[in-house]
């Protein structure tokens, strides 16, 4: 029953993205139903004659397509940050476009990762709607700009609408809350999955690599962040701390595990050699070249090869059965989000060595107690299941918060709270026509 309901909701997502971004290309139907790992669908898609997007005449002007381009939200992917951060910015834009019944137009000109050739050489276009003027001539989006047909959305830190993540469409939330452990992540994952639909030229080498590895399941995905912002935004963790996960041990209690396979993604090439030399009971799937390119110390972070490498890491991490990483990393969070689109429910299939999951820039966070807690120190907070806390910070496995019921401020273990989730009025996604 649960699998059938998940498939039904996935159909709702397909209808949603088709409504906003499907276009007729030269009489052929270009649909939005391509999933990330569907090679045959991608082949069918790329066999279509893709028009010159710079020419307005390339878009078939039937009523539905013309209508879908009359209200757009323009978003520049080229935020001054890394790949994961930029994709999450695009998710913020897509989420806002859906909530306001606009079509997302993603501006990718002079993209830091691929200034020549651009986004469409790596990923399928978000939409074929033409740009009507320079983005800096559009009015900035606000909740009072409904009358403006075309608006520009700045970065999430500068614009937080009332329906911002972690809010999500209430009809989807109502369907998901009893069958998925983290509906908000499921929703974000499907937005990410649509945005990151690879071209066939991008996808085939990644699938070829899996065949060369002789990829066997179950696989644990380990993402080790070393050179990027260590000491600034993230703490250094040893390889041993990442490898302390108990996934295979728990699995062996219920079934035979013939191969202990680990996909290891890192921005520090030496970690790969250390892992292979010290943990000989594991089979490691690694991309040594991508690891060296991801290392910003070597000055190659924004190269074309680095882009392919980081996307390959996200792709393979999201196809694992269990994830070990630091959720302070945008790459880790992208992989976790995409995992939810490939399984019925992988909301608990991860271990984070630092932060719990979060979506950067989301509305001031509230966390809810998921079990009773009795404080063990003067700095601690008592909690009842369902208590809501204003989130004031996190450190060393504790959340600092203000209990809205009692007014007390203190610490509560992070494993006893979760982000409060709720549905918010959006266009009715499951029944929208």
Secondary structure, 3 states (H helix, E strand, C coil): CHHHHHHHHHHHHHHHHHHHHCEEECCEEECCCCCCCCHHHHHHHHCCCCCCCCCHHHECCCHHHHHHCCCEEEEECCCCCCHHHHHHHHHHHHHHHHHCCCEEEEECCCCCCCCCCCHHHCECCCCCCCCCCCHHHCEECCCCCCCCCEEECCCHHHCCCCCCCCCEEHHHHHHHCCCCCCHHHHHHHHHHHHHCCECHHHHHHHHHHHHHHCCCCCEEEEEECCCCCECCCECCCCHHHHCCCCHHHHHHCCCCCCCCEEEEEECCHHHHHHHHHHCCCCEEEECHHHHHHHCHHHCCCCCHHHHHHHHHHHHHHHCCCEEEECCCCHHHHHHHHHHCCCCCCCCCCEEECCCCCCCCCCCCCEEEECCCECCCCCCECCECCCCEEEEEEEECCEEEEEECCCCCEEEEEHHHEEECCCEECCCCCCCCC
